[in-house]
Amino acid sequence: MASDEEVAALKARIAELEAEVEQLRAAGQQAPADASHDEERGEFNPG
């Protein structure tokens, strides 16, 4: 089981990556057309 510190570090990294995704979207970058994101389960499923 992950420690509280590990969980906090992972959550911080997730927030950083989400911010990076938003920046890329704002810059007009997009994931490949065959990629899909399952919001329900929070999983990324490449096409």
Backbone as CSV, one residue per row, in Angstrom:
resi,resn,N_x,N_y,N_z,CA_x,CA_y,CA_z,C_x,C_y,C_z
1,MET,0.850,-1.193,0.000,0.000,0.000,0.000,0.888,1.247,0.000
2,ALA,0.515,2.216,-0.767,1.311,3.441,-0.888,1.179,4.303,0.365
3,SER,2.282,4.945,0.715,2.251,5.856,1.862,1.527,7.141,1.483
4,ASP,1.151,7.914,2.492,0.483,9.193,2.238,1.355,10.101,1.382
5,GLU,2.681,10.051,1.628,3.597,10.884,0.852,3.609,10.460,-0.613
6,GLU,3.606,9.143,-0.860,3.593,8.643,-2.234,2.302,9.038,-2.946
7,VAL,1.190,8.913,-2.248,-0.101,9.289,-2.821,-0.115,10.777,-3.160
8,ALA,0.372,11.604,-2.252,0.410,13.047,-2.488,1.300,13.374,-3.679
9,ALA,2.443,12.700,-3.790,3.355,12.943,-4.907,2.708,12.542,-6.226
10,LEU,2.015,11.415,-6.236,1.349,10.970,-7.461,0.223,11.912,-7.852
11,LYS,-0.546,12.374,-6.878,-1.629,13.317,-7.168,-1.070,14.621,-7.726
12,ALA,0.070,15.069,-7.188,0.707,16.288,-7.694,1.167,16.078,-9.132
13,ARG,1.729,14.901,-9.427,2.190,14.601,-10.790,1.004,14.550,-11.752
14,ILE,-0.098,13.962,-11.319,-1.305,13.918,-12.145,-1.763,15.331,-12.466
15,ALA,-1.768,16.205,-11.469,-2.179,17.594,-11.683,-1.256,18.275,-12.690
16,GLU,0.053,18.003,-12.598,1.008,18.579,-13.551,0.717,18.089,-14.968
17,LEU,0.464,16.798,-15.103,0.195,16.234,-16.426,-1.118,16.761,-16.995
18,GLU,-2.135,16.905,-16.149,-3.411,17.455,-16.612,-3.233,18.889,-17.091
19,ALA,-2.409,19.662,-16.383,-2.138,21.038,-16.803,-1.411,21.044,-18.144
20,GLU,-0.485,20.103,-18.325,0.242,20.006,-19.596,-0.710,19.653,-20.737
21,VAL,-1.630,18.746,-20.484,-2.626,18.378,-21.493,-3.445,19.602,-21.892
22,GLU,-3.872,20.379,-20.909,-4.653,21.587,-21.207,-3.845,22.568,-22.045
23,GLN,-2.558,22.716,-21.743,-1.700,23.606,-22.526,-1.591,23.115,-23.965
24,LEU,-1.434,21.808,-24.137,-1.321,21.246,-25.484,-2.624,21.429,-26.258
25,ARG,-3.740,21.220,-25.586,-5.032,21.426,-26.241,-5.181,22.884,-26.661
26,ALA,-4.781,23.795,-25.789,-4.878,25.221,-26.086,-3.987,25.584,-27.270
27,ALA,-2.892,24.865,-27.435,-1.963,25.121,-28.536,-2.409,24.433,-29.821
28,GLY,-3.528,23.741,-29.766,-4.060,23.093,-30.957,-3.549,21.684,-31.180
29,GLN,-2.841,21.160,-30.215,-2.361,19.782,-30.327,-3.510,18.845,-29.953
30,GLN,-3.565,17.704,-30.611,-4.608,16.732,-30.295,-4.016,15.334,-30.262
31,ALA,-4.668,14.466,-29.495,-4.269,13.068,-29.477,-4.611,12.452,-30.833
32,PRO,-3.958,11.363,-31.187,-4.300,10.701,-32.455,-5.792,10.384,-32.524
33,ALA,-6.337,10.418,-33.729,-7.773,10.225,-33.916,-8.241,8.867,-33.394
34,ASP,-7.347,7.882,-33.370,-7.761,6.549,-32.934,-7.624,6.353,-31.423
35,ALA,-7.257,7.398,-30.695,-7.154,7.292,-29.239,-8.464,7.741,-28.604
36,SER,-8.810,7.091,-27.508,-10.023,7.483,-26.799,-9.722,7.535,-25.310
37,HIS,-10.475,8.349,-24.598,-10.293,8.484,-23.157,-11.602,8.137,-22.476
38,ASP,-11.542,7.143,-21.603,-12.735,6.701,-20.885,-12.848,7.493,-19.590
39,GLU,-13.669,8.533,-19.609,-13.810,9.405,-18.442,-14.366,8.656,-17.233
40,GLU,-15.240,7.696,-17.474,-15.871,6.976,-16.373,-14.839,6.265,-15.500
41,ARG,-13.936,5.536,-16.149,-12.964,4.749,-15.405,-11.635,5.471,-15.246
42,GLY,-11.480,6.612,-15.920,-10.236,7.345,-15.830,-9.090,6.641,-16.516
43,GLU,-9.414,5.813,-17.521,-8.378,5.082,-18.230,-8.191,5.666,-19.620
44,PHE,-6.944,5.652,-20.076,-6.656,6.087,-21.436,-6.509,4.834,-22.280
45,ASN,-7.301,4.752,-23.338,-7.302,3.567,-24.186,-6.864,3.923,-25.596
46,PRO,-5.579,3.693,-25.914,-5.150,3.966,-27.286,-5.956,3.120,-28.268
47,GLY,-6.263,3.688,-29.415,-7.056,3.005,-30.425,-6.387,1.761,-30.895
